[in-house]
Amino acid sequence: MVKIPLQILDTGASPPVYARAGDAGADLVATVDATIEPGGGRATIPTGVAFALPEGFVALVHPRSGLAAKHGVTTLNAPGTIDSGYRGEVHVVLVNTDPDTAFEVRRGDRIAQVVVQRFEVA
């Protein structure tokens, strides 16, 4: 287990949480309400958290399968890469692939997962 310093940037924001012991990804939560229009509409959603990854680690932002299966909503640049040198707020770029129905993001919704892993430099 690696300990990663975390900063909450938005009052009431939730830190990434693993739903079950042994899960690879921890849920990232929206801190704003937003409407993502159908047919490729997109929005950059803040999560209200920043972390300080140690050198040699990366955080990868993955889509939540439930959002994709039920609503056609996924992350646009999957997986999004958070390098160890980045110290800003984590944002998630969501895209709505449903051709007809807008998707409503609400503050507190689980919108993506973050997976932390070691990597090698070539």
C-alpha positions as CSV (number, residue, x, y, z in Angstrom):
1,M,0.0,0.0,0.0
2,V,1.3,3.5,-0.9
3,K,0.2,6.5,1.1
4,I,-0.6,9.5,-1.0
5,P,-1.1,13.0,0.4
6,L,-4.5,14.3,-0.5
7,Q,-5.9,17.8,-0.3
8,I,-9.6,18.6,-0.3
9,L,-10.1,21.8,-2.3
10,D,-13.9,22.1,-2.0
11,T,-15.8,22.2,1.2
12,G,-17.9,19.1,1.3
13,A,-15.9,17.3,-1.4
14,S,-15.4,13.6,-0.9
15,P,-11.9,12.0,-1.2
16,P,-11.6,9.1,-3.6
17,V,-13.0,6.0,-1.9
18,Y,-12.7,2.3,-2.7
19,A,-16.2,0.7,-2.7
20,R,-14.9,-2.6,-1.5
21,A,-11.7,-4.0,-0.1
22,G,-9.4,-5.1,-2.9
23,D,-10.9,-2.8,-5.6
24,A,-8.3,-1.4,-8.1
25,G,-10.2,1.9,-8.5
26,A,-11.4,4.5,-6.1
27,D,-14.4,6.5,-7.0
28,L,-14.0,10.2,-8.0
29,V,-17.0,12.4,-7.1
30,A,-18.4,15.5,-8.9
31,T,-18.4,18.8,-7.0
32,V,-20.7,20.6,-9.4
33,D,-24.0,20.1,-11.2
34,A,-23.8,19.9,-15.0
35,T,-25.8,18.9,-18.0
36,I,-24.0,17.0,-20.7
37,E,-25.9,17.2,-24.0
38,P,-26.5,14.1,-26.1
39,G,-24.7,13.2,-29.3
40,G,-21.1,13.8,-28.1
41,G,-21.7,16.7,-25.6
42,R,-18.9,16.9,-23.1
43,A,-18.1,18.6,-19.8
44,T,-15.0,19.0,-17.6
45,I,-16.1,18.1,-14.1
46,P,-14.1,19.1,-11.0
47,T,-13.7,16.6,-8.2
48,G,-12.5,19.0,-5.4
49,V,-9.4,17.0,-4.7
50,A,-5.7,17.1,-5.5
51,F,-3.0,14.6,-4.6
52,A,0.8,14.4,-4.4
53,L,1.8,11.2,-6.1
54,P,5.3,10.0,-5.3
55,E,7.8,9.8,-8.1
56,G,7.4,6.5,-10.0
57,F,3.6,6.4,-9.6
58,V,0.8,7.5,-11.9
59,A,-2.9,7.9,-11.3
60,L,-5.1,6.8,-14.2
61,V,-8.7,8.1,-14.5
62,H,-11.0,5.4,-15.8
63,P,-14.7,5.5,-16.8
64,R,-17.3,3.9,-14.5
65,S,-18.9,1.0,-16.3
66,G,-22.4,1.7,-14.9
67,L,-22.5,5.2,-16.4
68,A,-21.4,3.8,-19.8
69,A,-23.8,0.9,-19.8
70,K,-26.9,2.7,-18.4
71,H,-26.4,6.2,-19.9
72,G,-23.7,6.1,-22.6
73,V,-21.5,8.4,-20.5
74,T,-17.8,7.8,-20.4
75,T,-14.5,9.6,-20.0
76,L,-13.3,11.3,-23.2
77,N,-9.6,10.7,-22.7
78,A,-9.7,7.3,-21.1
79,P,-7.6,6.6,-19.2
80,G,-6.7,10.2,-18.2
81,T,-3.2,10.4,-16.8
82,I,-2.2,12.3,-13.7
83,D,1.6,12.5,-13.4
84,S,3.5,12.6,-10.2
85,G,4.5,16.2,-10.8
86,Y,0.9,17.5,-11.1
87,R,-0.5,19.1,-8.0
88,G,-3.7,20.8,-9.2
89,E,-7.3,19.8,-8.8
90,V,-8.3,16.5,-10.5
91,H,-10.9,17.1,-13.2
92,V,-12.8,14.4,-15.2
93,V,-13.7,15.0,-18.9
94,L,-17.1,13.3,-19.5
95,V,-18.7,12.7,-22.9
96,N,-22.3,11.7,-23.5
97,T,-22.5,9.2,-26.4
98,D,-26.3,8.7,-26.1
99,P,-27.8,10.1,-29.3
100,D,-31.0,11.5,-27.8
101,T,-30.9,12.0,-24.0
102,A,-28.9,14.6,-22.0
103,F,-27.2,13.4,-18.9
104,E,-27.4,15.3,-15.6
105,V,-24.4,15.2,-13.3
106,R,-25.2,16.2,-9.7
107,R,-22.8,17.2,-7.0
108,G,-21.8,14.1,-5.1
109,D,-22.3,11.7,-8.1
110,R,-19.6,9.1,-8.6
111,I,-18.3,10.0,-12.1
112,A,-15.0,8.0,-12.6
113,Q,-12.5,5.8,-10.9
114,V,-8.8,6.5,-10.2
115,V,-6.3,3.7,-10.3
116,V,-2.8,4.3,-8.8
117,Q,0.1,2.3,-10.1
118,R,3.8,2.1,-10.4
119,F,5.4,2.7,-13.8
120,E,8.8,2.4,-15.4
121,V,10.6,5.1,-17.4
122,A,12.0,3.9,-20.7
